[in-house]
Amino acid sequence: MTIVTVLGAGMMGTALCYPVSDAGHQVRLVGTHLDGPWVESMKRDRVHPKLGIPLPERVTPYSIEEVASAIDGAQIVAVGVSSAGVRWAAETLGPLLRPDTPVIAVTKGLEESQPGVLRVLPDVFRDALPAHLQGSMAPAAIGGPCIAGELARRVPTAVVFTGRSEPVLRRLARELSAPYYHVRVSTDVIGVEVCAALKNAYAMAVGFGAGVHARAGLETGPVAHHNYESAIFAQACIEMTRLLQAMGGDPSHVPHLAGAGDMLVTCSGGRSSRLGKWLGSGLSFAEARAKMPGDTLESADLVRVLGRALPAMIQRGALTANSLPLMQHLIDVIVGGQRVDIPFEQFFRED
C-alpha cells in the first residue's frame, strides 16, 4: 500500500484525498498553519467543515506541527496550498523530502521573476527547495476541470497531470487514478499551467454577465446575458492562445482540459465567478473585495501579475499592444479601479 501525504487541508487538497484513497492508498492529510480549526474538526468528527461529507477511512488528518511524521515514509507528496503559499510549501517540505519522492500540486498561478518574464508554479516550487533537491526533482501539477465538492462526491472527473519527467507522470497517473478520476498526462508544463492559471481570471470576466444582468433589474432565467458571457468566453480563448504562444507553450491546450474545460467549470461557480458577478453589478474592485472577506482571490492576484508583466512583454515584441483587450480591461478594473465596461468593439480582431 502506497502512503500519500497531502499538504493543505482546504477544499481542493482534501477533495484530492478521495480518489487517492479510493485507489487503495493510505492518505495523510496535513493542514497548513491556516487550516488548524478544520484539522481539529476532522480529527474529532471526520468531516471537512466546508465539504460537509465524511473523510474516507484511509485518510488521517494531521496538524502542521505533525508534518514530519506525516511525511515520514510517504512515497508520493501532493500540495494543495494557494499560489501565495507555494514557496512556503517548498520550504516546509524541502528538509523532509527524499530526492526520489514525486511531488504533485493542485495550485494554480503565475509569478513574474523579472520584468516581463512569467514562471509557472512547479518551477517556483522547485527553485524554493533546498539546493541538493533542485536538480533531482521535477515537480508535477494537476490541471483541468475539477470542482472540489464534486470530486469529493466521486463525480466523474477528467484532469491532466503535467511535469517535465514523463516516467514520473506515468507513475503518478497509474497510482492516483480512480474509476471516476480519469488522468491524462502532458510534458508541456507551460501549456497546461498557463491555461490553468489564466482560466481563473477569464472566468471572472465571464462572471460579469450575471452581475450586469442583475444590475439591469432582470430575473435570472433562460434569457439572461448568456450572449454577453459567451462572447467574453470566446475572446478569452483567443487571448489564452496568444499568451501561450508568447510564453512558448502549445496552444492546443486552450480547447483541452486545462483551458476551455477548466474555464467552463470555473464559470459555473466559485470565488472567481462570484467576484465577477459583484464587479458586473457595478461595484469597484475594492467594493467587491469587501463583499468577500477572508476569500483568497487568485483570479485578482493573477491579473495584478499580468498587469506588471505585460508592458515588458509588449516592449520586447512577445505581444502586440492591442492583442489582449479583455485582459487589459481586467487590469483596468482590478488594478486601476475602473468599473466594468467590456470593450466588445476590440474583440475578435487579428493580433
C-alpha positions in Angstrom: 0.0 0.0 0.0 1.4 3.4 -1.0 1.5 6.2 1.5 0.5 9.6 0.0 0.9 12.8 2.0 -1.2 15.8 1.1 -0.1 19.2 2.4 -3.1 21.6 2.5 -6.4 20.8 4.1 -8.5 23.3 2.1 -11.3 22.1 -0.1 -9.2 21.0 -3.1 -6.4 19.5 -1.1 -8.9 17.5 0.9 -11.0 16.5 -2.1 -7.9 15.0 -3.7 -7.8 12.6 -0.9 -10.9 10.9 -2.0 -9.7 9.4 -5.4 -6.3 8.8 -3.9 -7.7 6.7 -1.0 -10.2 5.0 -3.4 -7.2 4.0 -5.5 -6.2 1.9 -2.5 -3.6 4.2 -0.8 -3.2 5.4 2.8 -3.5 9.2 2.8 -2.1 11.6 5.4 -3.8 15.0 5.1 -1.7 17.8 6.7 -3.3 21.2 7.4 -1.3 24.3 7.0 -1.0 26.9 9.7 -4.2 28.4 8.4 -6.2 25.1 8.5 -6.0 24.4 12.2 -9.7 24.6 13.0 -10.5 22.4 10.1 -8.0 19.8 11.1 -9.3 19.7 14.6 -12.8 19.3 13.3 -11.7 16.4 11.0 -9.8 14.7 13.8 -12.9 15.0 16.0 -15.8 14.4 13.6 -14.0 13.1 10.4 -16.0 15.6 8.4 -14.4 18.5 6.5 -16.4 21.6 7.6 -16.6 23.1 4.0 -17.0 19.9 2.0 -19.6 18.5 4.5 -19.1 14.8 3.9 -17.2 12.2 5.8 -13.5 11.5 5.1 -12.7 8.1 3.6 -11.4 5.6 6.1 -7.9 5.6 4.7 -7.5 9.4 5.3 -5.8 10.5 8.5 -5.7 14.3 9.4 -2.5 15.8 10.7 -1.8 19.3 12.0 1.1 21.3 10.6 3.1 20.6 13.8 2.9 16.9 12.8 4.2 17.4 9.3 7.5 15.5 9.9 5.5 12.4 11.0 3.1 12.7 8.1 6.0 12.9 5.5 8.0 10.0 7.1 7.6 7.0 4.8 5.5 8.8 2.2 6.1 7.6 -1.4 4.1 10.4 -3.0 3.6 14.0 -1.8 0.8 16.3 -3.1 0.5 20.0 -2.4 -2.9 21.8 -2.1 -2.0 25.3 -1.0 -2.9 28.6 -2.6 -0.5 30.2 -5.1 0.8 32.6 -2.3 1.8 29.5 -0.3 3.9 27.7 -2.9 7.3 28.9 -1.6 6.2 28.3 2.0 5.2 24.7 1.0 8.6 24.1 -0.7 10.5 25.5 2.3 8.3 23.4 4.7 8.6 20.2 2.8 12.2 20.6 1.5 14.0 19.4 4.6 11.8 16.4 4.8 11.7 15.2 1.2 13.8 12.4 -0.3 15.2 13.2 -3.8 13.2 10.3 -5.3 9.8 11.4 -3.9 7.4 12.5 -6.6 5.6 15.8 -5.8 2.4 17.0 -7.5 0.4 20.2 -6.8 -3.1 21.4 -7.5 -2.0 25.0 -7.1 -2.7 27.4 -10.0 -1.0 30.7 -10.8 2.0 32.5 -12.4 4.8 34.5 -10.9 6.9 37.3 -12.5 10.5 36.5 -11.8 11.9 39.6 -13.7 10.2 42.3 -15.8 8.1 40.6 -18.4 9.2 37.0 -17.5 6.4 34.8 -16.2 7.1 31.5 -14.5 4.8 28.6 -13.8 4.4 27.4 -10.2 6.1 24.0 -10.5 9.3 25.8 -11.3 8.8 28.3 -8.5 8.3 25.4 -6.1 11.4 23.6 -7.4 13.6 26.6 -7.0 12.5 27.2 -3.4 13.6 23.7 -2.4 17.0 23.1 -0.8 19.8 23.2 -3.4 20.5 19.4 -3.2 16.9 18.7 -4.3 16.6 21.2 -7.2 18.5 19.1 -9.7 16.8 15.8 -9.0 13.2 16.8 -8.6 10.7 17.6 -11.3 7.5 18.7 -9.5 4.3 17.9 -11.3 0.9 19.7 -11.3 -2.7 19.0 -12.0 -4.9 21.0 -14.4 -8.3 20.5 -15.8 -12.0 20.9 -14.7 -12.3 19.8 -11.1 -14.7 21.3 -8.6 -13.6 20.1 -5.1 -17.2 19.4 -3.9 -17.9 17.2 -6.9 -14.6 15.3 -6.7 -15.2 14.5 -3.1 -18.6 13.2 -4.0 -17.0 11.0 -6.7 -18.5 12.7 -9.7 -16.7 11.6 -12.9 -13.8 14.0 -13.4 -11.1 14.2 -16.1 -7.8 16.0 -15.4 -4.3 16.3 -16.9 -1.1 15.7 -14.9 1.8 17.8 -16.2 5.5 17.7 -15.5 8.9 17.5 -17.2 9.6 13.9 -16.3 7.3 11.6 -18.3 8.2 8.5 -16.2 7.2 10.4 -13.1 3.9 11.5 -14.7 3.1 7.9 -15.8 3.7 6.6 -12.3 1.6 9.3 -10.8 -1.2 8.7 -13.3 -1.1 5.0 -12.6 -1.0 5.4 -8.8 -3.6 8.2 -8.4 -6.3 7.3 -11.0 -9.6 6.0 -9.7 -12.7 4.7 -11.5 -14.2 8.2 -11.5 -10.8 10.2 -11.6 -9.6 10.0 -15.2 -6.0 11.2 -15.7 -4.2 12.2 -18.9 -0.6 13.3 -18.9 1.4 16.1 -20.7 5.0 17.1 -20.5 4.1 20.6 -21.8 4.3 22.3 -18.4 4.0 25.8 -19.8 0.9 24.9 -21.9 -1.0 23.2 -19.1 0.0 25.6 -16.3 -0.5 28.8 -18.2 -4.0 27.7 -19.2 -4.7 26.5 -15.6 -3.8 29.9 -14.2 -5.4 32.1 -16.9 -8.8 30.4 -16.7 -9.4 31.9 -13.2 -9.0 35.5 -14.4 -11.0 34.9 -17.6 -13.8 33.0 -15.7 -14.1 36.1 -13.5 -14.7 38.2 -16.7 -17.4 35.7 -17.9 -19.0 36.2 -14.4 -19.5 39.9 -15.2 -22.6 38.8 -17.2 -24.6 37.7 -14.2 -23.8 41.0 -12.4 -24.7 43.1 -15.5 -28.0 41.2 -15.8 -28.8 41.8 -12.1 -27.8 45.5 -12.3 -30.4 45.9 -15.1 -33.1 44.6 -12.7 -33.7 41.4 -14.6 -34.6 38.0 -13.3 -32.3 35.0 -13.6 -33.6 32.6 -16.2 -33.0 31.0 -19.6 -32.9 34.5 -21.2 -30.2 36.4 -19.4 -26.8 37.8 -20.5 -25.6 34.5 -22.0 -24.7 36.1 -25.3 -22.6 38.6 -23.4 -20.9 35.8 -21.4 -20.3 33.6 -24.5 -18.6 36.4 -26.4 -16.3 37.0 -23.4 -15.6 33.3 -23.2 -14.6 33.2 -26.9 -12.3 36.2 -26.6 -10.8 34.6 -23.5 -9.8 31.5 -25.6 -8.2 33.8 -28.2 -6.2 35.6 -25.6 -5.1 32.4 -23.8 -3.8 31.2 -27.2 -1.8 34.4 -27.7 -0.4 34.3 -24.2 0.6 30.7 -24.6 2.4 31.4 -27.8 4.2 34.3 -26.2 5.4 32.0 -23.4 6.4 29.1 -25.6 3.5 26.7 -24.8 1.4 24.6 -27.1 -1.8 26.4 -27.9 -3.6 23.1 -28.5 -4.2 23.1 -24.7 -6.6 26.0 -25.0 -9.6 23.9 -26.2 -8.5 21.0 -23.9 -8.9 20.1 -20.3 -6.7 22.8 -18.7 -8.0 25.6 -20.9 -11.6 25.8 -22.1 -12.6 22.7 -20.0 -11.4 24.2 -16.7 -12.6 27.7 -17.6 -16.1 26.4 -18.2 -16.4 24.7 -14.8 -14.9 27.7 -13.1 -17.6 29.9 -14.7 -20.2 27.7 -13.1 -19.4 28.9 -9.5 -16.7 29.5 -7.0 -14.9 32.6 -5.9 -13.8 33.8 -9.4 -17.4 33.8 -10.7 -18.7 35.5 -7.5 -16.1 38.2 -7.8 -17.0 38.7 -11.4 -20.7 39.0 -10.6 -20.1 41.7 -7.9 -17.9 43.6 -10.4 -20.5 43.3 -13.1 -23.2 44.6 -10.8 -21.4 47.9 -10.8 -19.1 47.7 -7.8 -15.4 48.7 -7.9 -12.9 46.0 -7.1 -12.4 47.5 -3.6 -16.2 47.3 -3.0 -16.4 43.8 -4.4 -13.5 42.7 -2.3 -15.3 43.9 0.8 -18.2 41.6 -0.1 -15.8 38.5 0.1 -13.9 38.9 3.4 -11.5 36.1 4.0 -11.6 34.7 0.5 -8.4 34.1 -1.4 -8.9 35.7 -4.8 -6.3 34.1 -7.0 -8.1 35.5 -10.1 -7.4 39.1 -9.0 -3.8 38.2 -7.9 -3.1 36.8 -11.4 -4.5 39.9 -13.0 -2.1 42.0 -10.9 0.8 39.8 -12.0 -0.1 40.2 -15.7 -0.6 43.9 -15.2 3.1 44.2 -14.1 4.4 41.8 -16.8 2.6 42.8 -20.0 4.3 46.1 -20.7 7.7 44.5 -20.8 6.3 41.6 -22.9 4.9 44.1 -25.4 8.1 46.1 -25.4 10.2 43.1 -26.3 7.7 42.1 -29.0 6.3 38.9 -27.5 2.8 40.5 -27.7 1.4 43.5 -29.6 -0.2 46.4 -27.7 -3.7 45.5 -28.8 -3.6 41.7 -28.6 -5.2 41.3 -25.2 -8.1 43.8 -24.9 -10.1 41.7 -22.4 -7.1 41.1 -20.1 -6.3 44.8 -20.3 -9.8 45.7 -19.2 -9.4 43.3 -16.3 -6.2 45.1 -15.3 -8.1 48.4 -15.5 -10.8 47.1 -13.3 -8.7 45.2 -10.7 -5.6 47.4 -10.6 -7.0 50.7 -11.9 -10.3 50.8 -10.0 -12.4 51.2 -13.1 -16.0 49.9 -13.4 -16.8 47.1 -15.8 -17.4 48.2 -19.4 -16.4 45.4 -21.7 -14.7 46.7 -24.9 -16.5 44.4 -27.3 -15.5 46.5 -30.3 -11.9 45.5 -29.7 -12.7 41.7 -29.7 -12.1 39.2 -32.4 -9.6 41.2 -34.4 -6.4 39.9 -35.9 -3.5 40.2 -33.4 
